Amino acid sequence: MSLDQYLPVLLFILLGIVTGVAPQIIGYILGPNRPDAAKNSPYECGFEAFGDARMKFDVRFYLIAILFILFDLETALLFPWAVALKDLDFGGFLLGLEIVLVLTVGFVYMWIKGALDWE
């Protein structure tokens, strides 16, 4: 294979690297660098740290976040399915309904188990 076939791919990779690295280099060169005691301190939020950084965290936060991601992905799958619905045959329609049915059963199961209750 010749280099002419790989040239667009190589240019795309090079452009991606330049787009990602160039702003960082420009910011490092042109950005101000005036360190002082406050900037070099471990916490720049205005007050000293309190409590232990390894405190117990309620697992319900993670559960709600995972459920949000799950149903957000469901929505992301439904939009292209709905747009292409005219071009799909009946099998494609049933496949989309199966996805919606499985996620709905999962949602009802979580609701019954109390995963969405916040006390």
SEROLO-310447 format. One record per residue: residue in three letters; z, x, y of N, C-alpha, C in turn; chain. Coordinates in nm, 4 decimals. Layout:
! SEROLO-310447
+------+----------+----------+----------+----------+----------+----------+----------+----------+----------+-----+
: type :      n_w :      n_u :      n_v :     ca_w :     ca_u :     ca_v :      c_w :      c_u :      c_v : mol :
+------+----------+----------+----------+----------+----------+----------+----------+----------+----------+-----+
:  ALA :        Z :        X :        Y :        Z :        X :        Y :        Z :        X :        Y :   A :
...
+------+----------+----------+----------+----------+----------+----------+----------+----------+----------+-----+
//
This chain:
! SEROLO-310447
+------+----------+----------+----------+----------+----------+----------+----------+----------+----------+-----+
: type :      n_w :      n_u :      n_v :     ca_w :     ca_u :     ca_v :      c_w :      c_u :      c_v : mol :
+------+----------+----------+----------+----------+----------+----------+----------+----------+----------+-----+
:  MET :   0.0000 :   0.0852 :  -0.1179 :   0.0000 :   0.0000 :   0.0000 :   0.0000 :   0.0891 :   0.1233 :   A :
:  SER :  -0.0687 :   0.0438 :   0.2228 :  -0.0800 :   0.1245 :   0.3442 :   0.0271 :   0.0844 :   0.4451 :   A :
:  LEU :   0.0414 :   0.1680 :   0.5455 :   0.1390 :   0.1449 :   0.6512 :   0.1029 :   0.0228 :   0.7357 :   A :
:  ASP :  -0.0249 :  -0.0116 :   0.7408 :  -0.0685 :  -0.1265 :   0.8209 :  -0.0080 :  -0.2576 :   0.7708 :   A :
:  GLN :   0.0184 :  -0.2655 :   0.6421 :   0.0763 :  -0.3873 :   0.5872 :   0.2243 :  -0.3998 :   0.6216 :   A :
:  TYR :   0.2912 :  -0.2871 :   0.6345 :   0.4342 :  -0.2885 :   0.6637 :   0.4644 :  -0.2793 :   0.8131 :   A :
:  LEU :   0.3649 :  -0.2558 :   0.8945 :   0.3870 :  -0.2378 :   1.0381 :   0.4540 :  -0.3577 :   1.1043 :   A :
:  PRO :   0.4138 :  -0.4822 :   1.0798 :   0.4853 :  -0.5945 :   1.1432 :   0.6316 :  -0.6031 :   1.1014 :   A :
:  VAL :   0.6601 :  -0.5746 :   0.9752 :   0.7979 :  -0.5795 :   0.9283 :   0.8801 :  -0.4691 :   0.9930 :   A :
:  LEU :   0.8241 :  -0.3496 :   0.9990 :   0.8939 :  -0.2384 :   1.0619 :   0.9171 :  -0.2634 :   1.2104 :   A :
:  LEU :   0.8187 :  -0.3207 :   1.2776 :   0.8368 :  -0.3540 :   1.4194 :   0.9445 :  -0.4603 :   1.4378 :   A :
:  PHE :   0.9492 :  -0.5569 :   1.3500 :   1.0519 :  -0.6611 :   1.3576 :   1.1910 :  -0.6018 :   1.3382 :   A :
:  ILE :   1.2050 :  -0.5122 :   1.2407 :   1.3341 :  -0.4469 :   1.2164 :   1.3731 :  -0.3608 :   1.3355 :   A :
:  LEU :   1.2787 :  -0.2845 :   1.3886 :   1.3062 :  -0.1994 :   1.5042 :   1.3458 :  -0.2825 :   1.6260 :   A :
:  LEU :   1.2757 :  -0.3919 :   1.6493 :   1.3094 :  -0.4794 :   1.7619 :   1.4487 :  -0.5397 :   1.7445 :   A :
:  GLY :   1.4849 :  -0.5772 :   1.6218 :   1.6190 :  -0.6302 :   1.5964 :   1.7267 :  -0.5269 :   1.6213 :   A :
:  ILE :   1.7028 :  -0.4039 :   1.5793 :   1.8014 :  -0.2978 :   1.6032 :   1.8149 :  -0.2696 :   1.7521 :   A :
:  VAL :   1.7032 :  -0.2603 :   1.8218 :   1.7081 :  -0.2338 :   1.9661 :   1.7765 :  -0.3488 :   2.0389 :   A :
:  THR :   1.7500 :  -0.4720 :   1.9997 :   1.8123 :  -0.5870 :   2.0646 :   1.9629 :  -0.5892 :   2.0421 :   A :
:  GLY :   2.0088 :  -0.5426 :   1.9288 :   2.1517 :  -0.5427 :   1.9004 :   2.2255 :  -0.4224 :   1.9560 :   A :
:  VAL :   2.1610 :  -0.3079 :   1.9576 :   2.2295 :  -0.1840 :   1.9951 :   2.2151 :  -0.1532 :   2.1441 :   A :
:  ALA :   2.1010 :  -0.1819 :   2.2024 :   2.0762 :  -0.1460 :   2.3427 :   2.1787 :  -0.2060 :   2.4388 :   A :
:  PRO :   2.2162 :  -0.3339 :   2.4322 :   2.3168 :  -0.3855 :   2.5254 :   2.4525 :  -0.3165 :   2.5112 :   A :
:  GLN :   2.4875 :  -0.2773 :   2.3903 :   2.6147 :  -0.2079 :   2.3713 :   2.6115 :  -0.0700 :   2.4357 :   A :
:  ILE :   2.5023 :   0.0007 :   2.4200 :   2.4908 :   0.1337 :   2.4806 :   2.4866 :   0.1230 :   2.6319 :   A :
:  ILE :   2.4105 :   0.0269 :   2.6841 :   2.4028 :   0.0083 :   2.8297 :   2.5391 :  -0.0293 :   2.8858 :   A :
:  GLY :   2.6113 :  -0.1161 :   2.8180 :   2.7447 :  -0.1540 :   2.8631 :   2.8419 :  -0.0373 :   2.8597 :   A :
:  TYR :   2.8297 :   0.0480 :   2.7589 :   2.9182 :   0.1642 :   2.7492 :   2.8882 :   0.2640 :   2.8608 :   A :
:  ILE :   2.7616 :   0.2824 :   2.8924 :   2.7236 :   0.3792 :   2.9956 :   2.7538 :   0.3263 :   3.1351 :   A :
:  LEU :   2.7178 :   0.2020 :   3.1627 :   2.7311 :   0.1479 :   3.2983 :   2.8646 :   0.0809 :   3.3262 :   A :
:  GLY :   2.9402 :   0.0461 :   3.2229 :   3.0664 :  -0.0251 :   3.2424 :   3.1753 :   0.0648 :   3.2989 :   A :
:  PRO :   3.2661 :   0.0059 :   3.3754 :   3.3745 :   0.0869 :   3.4309 :   3.4727 :   0.1294 :   3.3224 :   A :
:  ASN :   3.5271 :   0.2466 :   3.3400 :   3.6246 :   0.2990 :   3.2445 :   3.7435 :   0.3513 :   3.3246 :   A :
:  ARG :   3.8362 :   0.2598 :   3.3552 :   3.9547 :   0.2961 :   3.4331 :   4.0791 :   0.2532 :   3.3555 :   A :
:  PRO :   4.1159 :   0.3294 :   3.2539 :   4.2337 :   0.2901 :   3.1750 :   4.3621 :   0.3095 :   3.2540 :   A :
:  ASP :   4.4574 :   0.2199 :   3.2354 :   4.5911 :   0.2350 :   3.2916 :   4.6917 :   0.1904 :   3.1862 :   A :
:  ALA :   4.8176 :   0.1925 :   3.2204 :   4.9214 :   0.1614 :   3.1211 :   4.9083 :   0.0190 :   3.0689 :   A :
:  ALA :   4.8737 :  -0.0761 :   3.1566 :   4.8630 :  -0.2156 :   3.1131 :   4.7453 :  -0.2354 :   3.0173 :   A :
:  LYS :   4.6334 :  -0.1708 :   3.0456 :   4.5174 :  -0.1869 :   2.9585 :   4.5356 :  -0.1170 :   2.8241 :   A :
:  ASN :   4.6128 :  -0.0111 :   2.8225 :   4.6351 :   0.0608 :   2.6984 :   4.7509 :   0.0043 :   2.6168 :   A :
:  SER :   4.8207 :  -0.0954 :   2.6705 :   4.9303 :  -0.1552 :   2.5962 :   4.8731 :  -0.2418 :   2.4839 :   A :
:  PRO :   4.9498 :  -0.2643 :   2.3778 :   4.8947 :  -0.3380 :   2.2642 :   4.8663 :  -0.4848 :   2.2944 :   A :
:  TYR :   4.9359 :  -0.5457 :   2.3907 :   4.9154 :  -0.6865 :   2.4225 :   4.8860 :  -0.6967 :   2.5715 :   A :
:  GLU :   4.7713 :  -0.7503 :   2.6014 :   4.7279 :  -0.7593 :   2.7399 :   4.7423 :  -0.9019 :   2.7933 :   A :
:  CYS :   4.8189 :  -0.9854 :   2.7272 :   4.8267 :  -1.1259 :   2.7644 :   4.9365 :  -1.1534 :   2.8668 :   A :
:  GLY :   5.0128 :  -1.0548 :   2.9074 :   5.1105 :  -1.0755 :   3.0130 :   5.2540 :  -1.0762 :   2.9670 :   A :
:  PHE :   5.2776 :  -1.0853 :   2.8371 :   5.4155 :  -1.0819 :   2.7889 :   5.4194 :  -1.0057 :   2.6568 :   A :
:  GLU :   5.5346 :  -0.9574 :   2.6256 :   5.5517 :  -0.8804 :   2.5024 :   5.5438 :  -0.9739 :   2.3807 :   A :
:  ALA :   5.5068 :  -0.9167 :   2.2701 :   5.4955 :  -0.9951 :   2.1478 :   5.6332 :  -1.0437 :   2.1037 :   A :
:  PHE :   5.6340 :  -1.1619 :   2.0460 :   5.7591 :  -1.2160 :   1.9943 :   5.7339 :  -1.2684 :   1.8537 :   A :
:  GLY :   5.8338 :  -1.2642 :   1.7737 :   5.8201 :  -1.3152 :   1.6371 :   5.7469 :  -1.2180 :   1.5476 :   A :
:  ASP :   5.7342 :  -1.2561 :   1.4249 :   5.6689 :  -1.1729 :   1.3253 :   5.5227 :  -1.2146 :   1.3138 :   A :
:  ALA :   5.4345 :  -1.1183 :   1.3095 :   5.2921 :  -1.1482 :   1.2967 :   5.2584 :  -1.2027 :   1.1580 :   A :
:  ARG :   5.3468 :  -1.1838 :   1.0619 :   5.3219 :  -1.2295 :   0.9255 :   5.4014 :  -1.3559 :   0.8938 :   A :
:  MET :   5.4150 :  -1.4438 :   0.9927 :   5.4894 :  -1.5665 :   0.9696 :   5.4087 :  -1.6604 :   0.8798 :   A :
:  LYS :   5.4766 :  -1.7523 :   0.8172 :   5.4091 :  -1.8475 :   0.7291 :   5.3252 :  -1.9431 :   0.8140 :   A :
:  PHE :   5.2090 :  -1.9731 :   0.7642 :   5.1148 :  -2.0592 :   0.8340 :   5.0912 :  -2.1825 :   0.7487 :   A :
:  ASP :   5.0916 :  -2.2972 :   0.8112 :   5.0750 :  -2.4213 :   0.7370 :   4.9360 :  -2.4276 :   0.6750 :   A :
:  VAL :   4.9305 :  -2.4517 :   0.5455 :   4.8044 :  -2.4507 :   0.4732 :   4.7158 :  -2.5695 :   0.5132 :   A :
:  ARG :   4.7726 :  -2.6706 :   0.5760 :   4.6926 :  -2.7867 :   0.6167 :   4.5871 :  -2.7490 :   0.7203 :   A :
:  PHE :   4.6147 :  -2.6460 :   0.8034 :   4.5138 :  -2.6010 :   0.8986 :   4.3890 :  -2.5524 :   0.8254 :   A :
:  TYR :   4.4098 :  -2.4749 :   0.7198 :   4.2972 :  -2.4259 :   0.6415 :   4.2250 :  -2.5407 :   0.5715 :   A :
:  LEU :   4.2999 :  -2.6351 :   0.5205 :   4.2398 :  -2.7480 :   0.4509 :   4.1515 :  -2.8300 :   0.5454 :   A :
:  ILE :   4.2030 :  -2.8577 :   0.6639 :   4.1235 :  -2.9336 :   0.7614 :   3.9998 :  -2.8545 :   0.8018 :   A :
:  ALA :   4.0126 :  -2.7225 :   0.8178 :   3.8972 :  -2.6407 :   0.8546 :   3.7915 :  -2.6427 :   0.7444 :   A :
:  ILE :   3.8334 :  -2.6327 :   0.6203 :   3.7378 :  -2.6359 :   0.5095 :   3.6705 :  -2.7717 :   0.5000 :   A :
:  LEU :   3.7474 :  -2.8782 :   0.5190 :   3.6881 :  -3.0123 :   0.5161 :   3.5897 :  -3.0312 :   0.6304 :   A :
:  PHE :   3.6225 :  -2.9775 :   0.7472 :   3.5289 :  -2.9868 :   0.8596 :   3.3984 :  -2.9152 :   0.8267 :   A :
:  ILE :   3.4073 :  -2.7963 :   0.7705 :   3.2863 :  -2.7217 :   0.7358 :   3.2053 :  -2.7980 :   0.6313 :   A :
:  LEU :   3.2719 :  -2.8562 :   0.5342 :   3.2029 :  -2.9319 :   0.4300 :   3.1240 :  -3.0483 :   0.4896 :   A :
:  PHE :   3.1876 :  -3.1278 :   0.5737 :   3.1182 :  -3.2441 :   0.6281 :   3.0222 :  -3.2074 :   0.7401 :   A :
:  ASP :   3.0434 :  -3.0934 :   0.8026 :   2.9467 :  -3.0439 :   0.8993 :   2.8189 :  -3.0026 :   0.8279 :   A :
:  LEU :   2.8326 :  -2.9404 :   0.7114 :   2.7145 :  -2.9049 :   0.6331 :   2.6441 :  -3.0287 :   0.5801 :   A :
:  GLU :   2.7215 :  -3.1316 :   0.5488 :   2.6587 :  -3.2568 :   0.5060 :   2.5683 :  -3.3105 :   0.6168 :   A :
:  THR :   2.6183 :  -3.3076 :   0.7389 :   2.5385 :  -3.3537 :   0.8517 :   2.4166 :  -3.2649 :   0.8704 :   A :
:  ALA :   2.4331 :  -3.1350 :   0.8536 :   2.3201 :  -3.0433 :   0.8680 :   2.2145 :  -3.0681 :   0.7606 :   A :
:  LEU :   2.2543 :  -3.1154 :   0.6432 :   2.1572 :  -3.1475 :   0.5390 :   2.0920 :  -3.2840 :   0.5617 :   A :
:  LEU :   2.1643 :  -3.3752 :   0.6244 :   2.1094 :  -3.5098 :   0.6428 :   2.0005 :  -3.5154 :   0.7497 :   A :
:  PHE :   2.0090 :  -3.4319 :   0.8522 :   1.9083 :  -3.4370 :   0.9583 :   1.7680 :  -3.4031 :   0.9074 :   A :
:  PRO :   1.7464 :  -3.2901 :   0.8388 :   1.6109 :  -3.2640 :   0.7901 :   1.5662 :  -3.3645 :   0.6841 :   A :
:  TRP :   1.6600 :  -3.4135 :   0.6050 :   1.6242 :  -3.5138 :   0.5052 :   1.5760 :  -3.6413 :   0.5744 :   A :
:  ALA :   1.6451 :  -3.6815 :   0.6797 :   1.6053 :  -3.8031 :   0.7513 :   1.4725 :  -3.7846 :   0.8231 :   A :
:  VAL :   1.4482 :  -3.6652 :   0.8756 :   1.3210 :  -3.6405 :   0.9460 :   1.2048 :  -3.6425 :   0.8475 :   A :
:  ALA :   1.2243 :  -3.5872 :   0.7301 :   1.1162 :  -3.5792 :   0.6304 :   1.1136 :  -3.6988 :   0.5374 :   A :
:  LEU :   1.1895 :  -3.8016 :   0.5677 :   1.2010 :  -3.9147 :   0.4757 :   1.0683 :  -3.9868 :   0.4553 :   A :
:  LYS :   0.9846 :  -3.9928 :   0.5595 :   0.8551 :  -4.0600 :   0.5442 :   0.7627 :  -3.9848 :   0.4485 :   A :
:  ASP :   0.7765 :  -3.8515 :   0.4439 :   0.6885 :  -3.7711 :   0.3589 :   0.7411 :  -3.7564 :   0.2163 :   A :
:  LEU :   0.8657 :  -3.7947 :   0.1923 :   0.9230 :  -3.7815 :   0.0587 :   0.8849 :  -3.9010 :  -0.0269 :   A :
:  ASP :   0.8775 :  -3.8769 :  -0.1550 :   0.8561 :  -3.9895 :  -0.2446 :   0.9914 :  -4.0520 :  -0.2788 :   A :
:  PHE :   0.9920 :  -4.1437 :  -0.3721 :   1.1159 :  -4.2138 :  -0.4059 :   1.2184 :  -4.1188 :  -0.4679 :   A :
:  GLY :   1.1722 :  -4.0172 :  -0.5399 :   1.2629 :  -3.9187 :  -0.5986 :   1.3386 :  -3.8396 :  -0.4923 :   A :
:  GLY :   1.2695 :  -3.8030 :  -0.3845 :   1.3359 :  -3.7338 :  -0.2741 :   1.4375 :  -3.8223 :  -0.2043 :   A :
:  PHE :   1.4056 :  -3.9492 :  -0.1941 :   1.4998 :  -4.0443 :  -0.1351 :   1.6247 :  -4.0564 :  -0.2220 :   A :
:  LEU :   1.6065 :  -4.0658 :  -0.3532 :   1.7210 :  -4.0766 :  -0.4442 :   1.8047 :  -3.9487 :  -0.4455 :   A :
:  LEU :   1.7398 :  -3.8342 :  -0.4332 :   1.8129 :  -3.7081 :  -0.4297 :   1.9024 :  -3.7016 :  -0.3057 :   A :
:  GLY :   1.8503 :  -3.7447 :  -0.1909 :   1.9321 :  -3.7490 :  -0.0698 :   2.0477 :  -3.8467 :  -0.0830 :   A :
:  LEU :   2.0225 :  -3.9607 :  -0.1434 :   2.1304 :  -4.0570 :  -0.1650 :   2.2356 :  -4.0040 :  -0.2615 :   A :
:  GLU :   2.1927 :  -3.9242 :  -0.3587 :   2.2886 :  -3.8641 :  -0.4511 :   2.3816 :  -3.7672 :  -0.3779 :   A :
:  ILE :   2.3257 :  -3.6879 :  -0.2884 :   2.4085 :  -3.5951 :  -0.2098 :   2.5090 :  -3.6735 :  -0.1263 :   A :
:  VAL :   2.4631 :  -3.7783 :  -0.0606 :   2.5526 :  -3.8594 :   0.0220 :   2.6594 :  -3.9259 :  -0.0647 :   A :
:  LEU :   2.6216 :  -3.9739 :  -0.1819 :   2.7175 :  -4.0388 :  -0.2719 :   2.8250 :  -3.9406 :  -0.3198 :   A :
:  VAL :   2.7849 :  -3.8208 :  -0.3587 :   2.8824 :  -3.7215 :  -0.4068 :   2.9799 :  -3.6854 :  -0.2948 :   A :
:  LEU :   2.9294 :  -3.6637 :  -0.1756 :   3.0175 :  -3.6289 :  -0.0642 :   3.1055 :  -3.7470 :  -0.0234 :   A :
:  THR :   3.0557 :  -3.8673 :  -0.0337 :   3.1374 :  -3.9842 :  -0.0017 :   3.2490 :  -4.0022 :  -0.1036 :   A :
:  VAL :   3.2185 :  -3.9816 :  -0.2311 :   3.3224 :  -3.9906 :  -0.3347 :   3.4279 :  -3.8826 :  -0.3108 :   A :
:  GLY :   3.3848 :  -3.7625 :  -0.2740 :   3.4802 :  -3.6561 :  -0.2432 :   3.5667 :  -3.6895 :  -0.1234 :   A :
:  PHE :   3.5065 :  -3.7499 :  -0.0216 :   3.5819 :  -3.7892 :   0.0977 :   3.6851 :  -3.8961 :   0.0636 :   A :
:  VAL :   3.6468 :  -3.9965 :  -0.0151 :   3.7406 :  -4.1021 :  -0.0543 :   3.8526 :  -4.0442 :  -0.1399 :   A :
:  TYR :   3.8194 :  -3.9509 :  -0.2289 :   3.9212 :  -3.8869 :  -0.3124 :   4.0221 :  -3.8112 :  -0.2253 :   A :
:  MET :   3.9725 :  -3.7363 :  -0.1267 :   4.0638 :  -3.6634 :  -0.0377 :   4.1495 :  -3.7599 :   0.0428 :   A :
:  TRP :   4.0914 :  -3.8697 :   0.0833 :   4.1644 :  -3.9679 :   0.1613 :   4.2780 :  -4.0294 :   0.0764 :   A :
:  ILE :   4.2456 :  -4.0639 :  -0.0487 :   4.3464 :  -4.1228 :  -0.1373 :   4.4569 :  -4.0222 :  -0.1682 :   A :
:  LYS :   4.4215 :  -3.8959 :  -0.1908 :   4.5203 :  -3.7924 :  -0.2209 :   4.6049 :  -3.7535 :  -0.0995 :   A :
:  GLY :   4.5639 :  -3.7968 :   0.0196 :   4.6426 :  -3.7678 :   0.1398 :   4.6106 :  -3.6341 :   0.2033 :   A :
:  ALA :   4.4960 :  -3.5768 :   0.1731 :   4.4608 :  -3.4474 :   0.2305 :   4.4359 :  -3.4573 :   0.3802 :   A :
:  LEU :   4.4049 :  -3.5749 :   0.4287 :   4.3756 :  -3.5916 :   0.5709 :   4.4960 :  -3.6388 :   0.6508 :   A :
:  ASP :   4.6089 :  -3.6622 :   0.5833 :   4.7303 :  -3.7056 :   0.6539 :   4.7944 :  -3.5878 :   0.7239 :   A :
:  TRP :   4.8377 :  -3.6101 :   0.8457 :   4.9027 :  -3.5055 :   0.9220 :   5.0393 :  -3.5576 :   0.9653 :   A :
:  GLU :   5.1439 :  -3.4939 :   0.9201 :   5.2772 :  -3.5410 :   0.9513 :   5.3505 :  -3.4416 :   1.0378 :   A :
+------+----------+----------+----------+----------+----------+----------+----------+----------+----------+-----+
//
